[in-house]
Amino acid sequence: MGIHYDYKSTKSAKLMEKQAKREKKLAEKKAKRLAKEGPKDELAKEKTLDASKPITLDFLTNPNKE
């Protein structure tokens, strides 16, 4: 009889603890993934094309791209 009474009275606290634990685990995974990937913004800036230059066939087929 005491088990059922205790379960209902502590249900909300247990749910909040579970959610906090889940959020903490997700934050740790995200931090680990970001640390593993490294600087991603620098690579994206290097690959952008200059809009003022026209795209030519030589530019597309040149194996020695800069």
NUDOTOR-202439 format. One line per field, with one value per atom (N, C-alpha, C, O, CB): residue in one letter; atom name; residue number from 1; x, y, z. Coordinates in nm, 3 decimals. Glycine has a CB too. Example, Ala and Ser with C-alpha at 12.3 -4.5 7.8 and 13.67 -1.06 7.14 Angstrom:
BEGIN
rest = [A; A; A; A; A; S; S; S; S; S]
atom = [N; CA; C; O; CB; N; CA; C; O; CB]
nr = [1; 1; 1; 1; 1; 2; 2; 2; 2; 2]
xx = [1.319; 1.230; 1.320; 1.424; 1.131; 1.285; 1.367; 1.290; 1.341; 1.408]
yy = [-0.569; -0.450; -0.330; -0.332; -0.447; -0.225; -0.106; 0.003; 0.114; -0.060]
zz = [0.780; 0.780; 0.780; 0.846; 0.905; 0.708; 0.714; 0.787; 0.804; 0.572]
END
This chain:
BEGIN
rest = [M; M; M; M; M; G; G; G; G; G; I; I; I; I; I; H; H; H; H; H; Y; Y; Y; Y; Y; D; D; D; D; D; Y; Y; Y; Y; Y; K; K; K; K; K; S; S; S; S; S; T; T; T; T; T; K; K; K; K; K; S; S; S; S; S; A; A; A; A; A; K; K; K; K; K; L; L; L; L; L; M; M; M; M; M; E; E; E; E; E; K; K; K; K; K; Q; Q; Q; Q; Q; A; A; A; A; A; K; K; K; K; K; R; R; R; R; R; E; E; E; E; E; K; K; K; K; K; K; K; K; K; K; L; L; L; L; L; A; A; A; A; A; E; E; E; E; E; K; K; K; K; K; K; K; K; K; K; A; A; A; A; A; K; K; K; K; K; R; R; R; R; R; L; L; L; L; L; A; A; A; A; A; K; K; K; K; K; E; E; E; E; E; G; G; G; G; G; P; P; P; P; P; K; K; K; K; K; D; D; D; D; D; E; E; E; E; E; L; L; L; L; L; A; A; A; A; A; K; K; K; K; K; E; E; E; E; E; K; K; K; K; K; T; T; T; T; T; L; L; L; L; L; D; D; D; D; D; A; A; A; A; A; S; S; S; S; S; K; K; K; K; K; P; P; P; P; P; I; I; I; I; I; T; T; T; T; T; L; L; L; L; L; D; D; D; D; D; F; F; F; F; F; L; L; L; L; L; T; T; T; T; T; N; N; N; N; N; P; P; P; P; P; N; N; N; N; N; K; K; K; K; K; E; E; E; E; E]
atom = [N; CA; C; O; CB; N; CA; C; O; CB; N; CA; C; O; CB; N; CA; C; O; CB; N; CA; C; O; CB; N; CA; C; O; CB; N; CA; C; O; CB; N; CA; C; O; CB; N; CA; C; O; CB; N; CA; C; O; CB; N; CA; C; O; CB; N; CA; C; O; CB; N; CA; C; O; CB; N; CA; C; O; CB; N; CA; C; O; CB; N; CA; C; O; CB; N; CA; C; O; CB; N; CA; C; O; CB; N; CA; C; O; CB; N; CA; C; O; CB; N; CA; C; O; CB; N; CA; C; O; CB; N; CA; C; O; CB; N; CA; C; O; CB; N; CA; C; O; CB; N; CA; C; O; CB; N; CA; C; O; CB; N; CA; C; O; CB; N; CA; C; O; CB; N; CA; C; O; CB; N; CA; C; O; CB; N; CA; C; O; CB; N; CA; C; O; CB; N; CA; C; O; CB; N; CA; C; O; CB; N; CA; C; O; CB; N; CA; C; O; CB; N; CA; C; O; CB; N; CA; C; O; CB; N; CA; C; O; CB; N; CA; C; O; CB; N; CA; C; O; CB; N; CA; C; O; CB; N; CA; C; O; CB; N; CA; C; O; CB; N; CA; C; O; CB; N; CA; C; O; CB; N; CA; C; O; CB; N; CA; C; O; CB; N; CA; C; O; CB; N; CA; C; O; CB; N; CA; C; O; CB; N; CA; C; O; CB; N; CA; C; O; CB; N; CA; C; O; CB; N; CA; C; O; CB; N; CA; C; O; CB; N; CA; C; O; CB; N; CA; C; O; CB; N; CA; C; O; CB; N; CA; C; O; CB; N; CA; C; O; CB; N; CA; C; O; CB; N; CA; C; O; CB; N; CA; C; O; CB; N; CA; C; O; CB]
nr = [1; 1; 1; 1; 1; 2; 2; 2; 2; 2; 3; 3; 3; 3; 3; 4; 4; 4; 4; 4; 5; 5; 5; 5; 5; 6; 6; 6; 6; 6; 7; 7; 7; 7; 7; 8; 8; 8; 8; 8; 9; 9; 9; 9; 9; 10; 10; 10; 10; 10; 11; 11; 11; 11; 11; 12; 12; 12; 12; 12; 13; 13; 13; 13; 13; 14; 14; 14; 14; 14; 15; 15; 15; 15; 15; 16; 16; 16; 16; 16; 17; 17; 17; 17; 17; 18; 18; 18; 18; 18; 19; 19; 19; 19; 19; 20; 20; 20; 20; 20; 21; 21; 21; 21; 21; 22; 22; 22; 22; 22; 23; 23; 23; 23; 23; 24; 24; 24; 24; 24; 25; 25; 25; 25; 25; 26; 26; 26; 26; 26; 27; 27; 27; 27; 27; 28; 28; 28; 28; 28; 29; 29; 29; 29; 29; 30; 30; 30; 30; 30; 31; 31; 31; 31; 31; 32; 32; 32; 32; 32; 33; 33; 33; 33; 33; 34; 34; 34; 34; 34; 35; 35; 35; 35; 35; 36; 36; 36; 36; 36; 37; 37; 37; 37; 37; 38; 38; 38; 38; 38; 39; 39; 39; 39; 39; 40; 40; 40; 40; 40; 41; 41; 41; 41; 41; 42; 42; 42; 42; 42; 43; 43; 43; 43; 43; 44; 44; 44; 44; 44; 45; 45; 45; 45; 45; 46; 46; 46; 46; 46; 47; 47; 47; 47; 47; 48; 48; 48; 48; 48; 49; 49; 49; 49; 49; 50; 50; 50; 50; 50; 51; 51; 51; 51; 51; 52; 52; 52; 52; 52; 53; 53; 53; 53; 53; 54; 54; 54; 54; 54; 55; 55; 55; 55; 55; 56; 56; 56; 56; 56; 57; 57; 57; 57; 57; 58; 58; 58; 58; 58; 59; 59; 59; 59; 59; 60; 60; 60; 60; 60; 61; 61; 61; 61; 61; 62; 62; 62; 62; 62; 63; 63; 63; 63; 63; 64; 64; 64; 64; 64; 65; 65; 65; 65; 65; 66; 66; 66; 66; 66]
xx = [0.081; 0.000; 0.086; 0.051; -0.092; 0.193; 0.280; 0.351; 0.385; 0.380; 0.375; 0.445; 0.363; 0.418; 0.474; 0.234; 0.149; 0.137; 0.140; 0.010; 0.125; 0.116; 0.248; 0.246; 0.084; 0.357; 0.489; 0.512; 0.571; 0.601; 0.468; 0.488; 0.420; 0.481; 0.436; 0.296; 0.224; 0.280; 0.281; 0.076; 0.326; 0.375; 0.512; 0.548; 0.381; 0.589; 0.723; 0.734; 0.843; 0.824; 0.625; 0.627; 0.681; 0.766; 0.487; 0.632; 0.675; 0.823; 0.893; 0.590; 0.870; 1.012; 1.100; 1.205; 1.039; 1.058; 1.136; 1.138; 1.241; 1.079; 1.026; 1.022; 1.113; 1.180; 0.878; 1.117; 1.206; 1.353; 1.436; 1.177; 1.384; 1.521; 1.562; 1.673; 1.536; 1.471; 1.499; 1.522; 1.615; 1.384; 1.441; 1.456; 1.588; 1.656; 1.337; 1.624; 1.751; 1.869; 1.966; 1.763; 1.859; 1.965; 1.976; 2.087; 1.940; 1.863; 1.861; 1.922; 2.002; 1.718; 1.885; 1.939; 2.090; 2.164; 1.866; 2.134; 2.277; 2.354; 2.460; 2.302; 2.300; 2.366; 2.372; 2.474; 2.292; 2.264; 2.262; 2.362; 2.429; 2.122; 2.373; 2.468; 2.611; 2.696; 2.448; 2.639; 2.773; 2.806; 2.918; 2.785; 2.708; 2.729; 2.756; 2.843; 2.608; 2.680; 2.697; 2.834; 2.900; 2.587; 2.877; 3.009; 3.119; 3.217; 3.028; 3.104; 3.205; 3.211; 3.320; 3.175; 3.095; 3.090; 3.152; 3.225; 2.946; 3.124; 3.180; 3.332; 3.405; 3.115; 3.379; 3.523; 3.592; 3.705; 3.551; 3.525; 3.583; 3.588; 3.685; 3.502; 3.486; 3.480; 3.581; 3.640; 3.341; 3.602; 3.698; 3.638; 3.516; 3.821; 3.723; 3.673; 3.610; 3.678; 3.787; 3.481; 3.408; 3.384; 3.369; 3.275; 3.379; 3.349; 3.459; 3.429; 3.327; 3.583; 3.694; 3.690; 3.720; 3.828; 3.654; 3.649; 3.539; 3.555; 3.629; 3.428; 3.316; 3.350; 3.307; 3.190; 3.426; 3.462; 3.559; 3.554; 3.522; 3.647; 3.746; 3.684; 3.735; 3.853; 3.578; 3.520; 3.422; 3.372; 3.451; 3.395; 3.301; 3.366; 3.485; 3.253; 3.287; 3.336; 3.316; 3.225; 3.265; 3.401; 3.390; 3.280; 3.285; 3.527; 3.181; 3.067; 3.103; 3.032; 2.955; 3.211; 3.247; 3.318; 3.321; 3.336; 3.374; 3.442; 3.343; 3.260; 3.559; 3.351; 3.263; 3.315; 3.435; 3.251; 3.226; 3.264; 3.290; 3.200; 3.153; 3.413; 3.451; 3.472; 3.480; 3.579; 3.482; 3.507; 3.644; 3.661; 3.495; 3.741; 3.875; 3.873; 3.943; 3.972; 3.796; 3.786; 3.725; 3.768; 3.700; 3.626; 3.559; 3.643; 3.635; 3.428; 3.724; 3.799; 3.944; 4.014; 3.792; 3.994; 4.133; 4.162; 4.103; 4.167; 4.252; 4.281; 4.368; 4.371; 4.351; 4.436; 4.522; 4.449; 4.497; 4.653; 4.336; 4.258; 4.330; 4.400; 4.117; 4.313; 4.375; 4.288; 4.324; 4.405]
yy = [-0.119; 0.000; 0.127; 0.225; -0.001; 0.125; 0.240; 0.267; 0.382; 0.222; 0.164; 0.180; 0.266; 0.356; 0.043; 0.239; 0.313; 0.460; 0.548; 0.249; 0.485; 0.623; 0.696; 0.811; 0.627; 0.631; 0.692; 0.717; 0.819; 0.602; 0.627; 0.641; 0.766; 0.843; 0.517; 0.788; 0.904; 1.035; 1.136; 0.894; 1.033; 1.157; 1.197; 1.315; 1.144; 1.101; 1.133; 1.123; 1.138; 1.040; 1.099; 1.080; 1.203; 1.190; 1.047; 1.320; 1.441; 1.471; 1.516; 1.560; 1.448; 1.471; 1.376; 1.416; 1.455; 1.251; 1.153; 1.190; 1.176; 1.012; 1.236; 1.277; 1.395; 1.400; 1.312; 1.491; 1.606; 1.563; 1.614; 1.713; 1.469; 1.419; 1.348; 1.366; 1.324; 1.268; 1.198; 1.296; 1.278; 1.104; 1.400; 1.499; 1.575; 1.601; 1.596; 1.610; 1.680; 1.591; 1.638; 1.724; 1.463; 1.369; 1.354; 1.348; 1.232; 1.348; 1.335; 1.458; 1.446; 1.313; 1.578; 1.701; 1.713; 1.760; 1.823; 1.669; 1.673; 1.581; 1.618; 1.633; 1.463; 1.367; 1.421; 1.407; 1.232; 1.482; 1.539; 1.654; 1.667; 1.588; 1.737; 1.849; 1.796; 1.853; 1.940; 1.689; 1.631; 1.573; 1.590; 1.521; 1.505; 1.450; 1.561; 1.548; 1.368; 1.670; 1.782; 1.845; 1.876; 1.887; 1.866; 1.925; 1.834; 1.882; 1.953; 1.705; 1.610; 1.610; 1.605; 1.468; 1.615; 1.615; 1.742; 1.736; 1.600; 1.857; 1.983; 1.986; 2.040; 2.101; 1.930; 1.926; 1.834; 1.861; 1.880; 1.728; 1.631; 1.688; 1.664; 1.501; 1.763; 1.818; 1.929; 1.940; 1.870; 2.010; 2.119; 2.240; 2.251; 2.073; 2.333; 2.456; 2.426; 2.386; 2.558; 2.446; 2.416; 2.541; 2.532; 2.349; 2.656; 2.780; 2.820; 2.875; 2.892; 2.793; 2.833; 2.757; 2.815; 2.809; 2.632; 2.552; 2.601; 2.600; 2.405; 2.641; 2.687; 2.819; 2.842; 2.703; 2.905; 3.033; 3.016; 3.093; 3.125; 2.916; 2.897; 2.846; 2.878; 2.799; 2.770; 2.708; 2.796; 2.754; 2.584; 2.914; 3.002; 3.060; 3.090; 3.114; 3.076; 3.131; 3.282; 3.335; 3.065; 3.347; 3.491; 3.520; 3.471; 3.554; 3.598; 3.625; 3.717; 3.719; 3.687; 3.792; 3.884; 3.813; 3.866; 3.993; 3.695; 3.620; 3.530; 3.465; 3.536; 3.525; 3.433; 3.290; 3.268; 3.476; 3.194; 3.054; 3.008; 3.011; 2.966; 2.967; 2.926; 2.776; 2.710; 3.000; 2.722; 2.580; 2.543; 2.436; 2.542; 2.629; 2.605; 2.596; 2.512; 2.715; 2.680; 2.678; 2.545; 2.490; 2.797; 2.495; 2.372; 2.247; 2.151; 2.360; 2.247; 2.128; 2.129; 2.030; 2.111; 2.235; 2.248; 2.154; 2.172; 2.396; 2.055; 1.964; 2.030; 1.981; 1.840; 2.137; 2.207; 2.328; 2.441; 2.250; 2.304; 2.416; 2.473; 2.402; 2.370; 2.600; 2.669; 2.664; 2.718; 2.812]
zz = [0.000; 0.000; 0.000; -0.066; 0.119; 0.070; 0.076; -0.054; -0.084; 0.184; -0.133; -0.259; -0.356; -0.420; -0.322; -0.366; -0.458; -0.419; -0.505; -0.464; -0.292; -0.245; -0.275; -0.319; -0.093; -0.252; -0.275; -0.425; -0.461; -0.219; -0.510; -0.654; -0.707; -0.782; -0.727; -0.671; -0.722; -0.669; -0.739; -0.687; -0.547; -0.488; -0.543; -0.540; -0.337; -0.592; -0.641; -0.794; -0.848; -0.577; -0.863; -1.008; -1.081; -1.168; -1.058; -1.046; -1.116; -1.091; -1.182; -1.073; -0.972; -0.942; -1.022; -1.072; -0.792; -1.034; -1.111; -1.258; -1.324; -1.092; -1.311; -1.452; -1.478; -1.582; -1.492; -1.387; -1.404; -1.398; -1.473; -1.297; -1.309; -1.301; -1.430; -1.478; -1.181; -1.485; -1.610; -1.723; -1.802; -1.646; -1.731; -1.838; -1.823; -1.922; -1.837; -1.701; -1.678; -1.717; -1.776; -1.530; -1.684; -1.718; -1.869; -1.924; -1.653; -1.938; -2.083; -2.149; -2.242; -2.134; -2.102; -2.158; -2.134; -2.220; -2.098; -2.017; -1.986; -2.080; -2.130; -1.840; -2.104; -2.192; -2.335; -2.402; -2.189; -2.383; -2.517; -2.530; -2.632; -2.552; -2.427; -2.429; -2.434; -2.503; -2.307; -2.360; -2.361; -2.499; -2.549; -2.254; -2.561; -2.695; -2.796; -2.882; -2.738; -2.786; -2.879; -2.863; -2.962; -2.859; -2.739; -2.714; -2.765; -2.822; -2.564; -2.745; -2.793; -2.945; -3.003; -2.741; -3.010; -3.156; -3.213; -3.312; -3.204; -3.152; -3.199; -3.179; -3.262; -3.126; -3.070; -3.044; -3.144; -3.186; -2.901; -3.181; -3.275; -3.417; -3.489; -3.274; -3.457; -3.592; -3.613; -3.720; -3.621; -3.513; -3.523; -3.590; -3.601; -3.600; -3.636; -3.699; -3.835; -3.929; -3.716; -3.842; -3.964; -4.048; -4.170; -3.930; -3.985; -4.056; -4.154; -4.260; -3.955; -4.122; -4.209; -4.341; -4.446; -4.139; -4.338; -4.460; -4.553; -4.675; -4.427; -4.498; -4.579; -4.649; -4.761; -4.492; -4.585; -4.644; -4.760; -4.855; -4.539; -4.753; -4.857; -4.987; -5.095; -4.809; -4.981; -5.098; -5.174; -5.278; -5.057; -5.128; -5.198; -5.323; -5.324; -5.105; -5.425; -5.552; -5.555; -5.492; -5.670; -5.629; -5.645; -5.747; -5.860; -5.690; -5.709; -5.796; -5.912; -6.013; -5.716; -5.900; -6.007; -6.123; -6.234; -5.953; -6.099; -6.206; -6.279; -6.216; -6.148; -6.412; -6.485; -6.475; -6.462; -6.634; -6.482; -6.478; -6.621; -6.706; -6.410; -6.647; -6.782; -6.786; -6.682; -6.829; -6.908; -6.925; -6.871; -6.813; -7.074; -6.889; -6.838; -6.685; -6.627; -6.884; -6.621; -6.474; -6.427; -6.326; -6.424; -6.498; -6.457; -6.483; -6.406; -6.529; -6.588; -6.628; -6.586; -6.610; -6.774; -6.526; -6.488; -6.369; -6.263; -6.452; -6.384; -6.274; -6.164; -6.051; -6.327; -6.197; -6.101; -6.042; -6.053; -6.169; -5.980; -5.923; -5.803; -5.732; -5.883; -5.782; -5.670; -5.549; -5.444; -5.704]
END
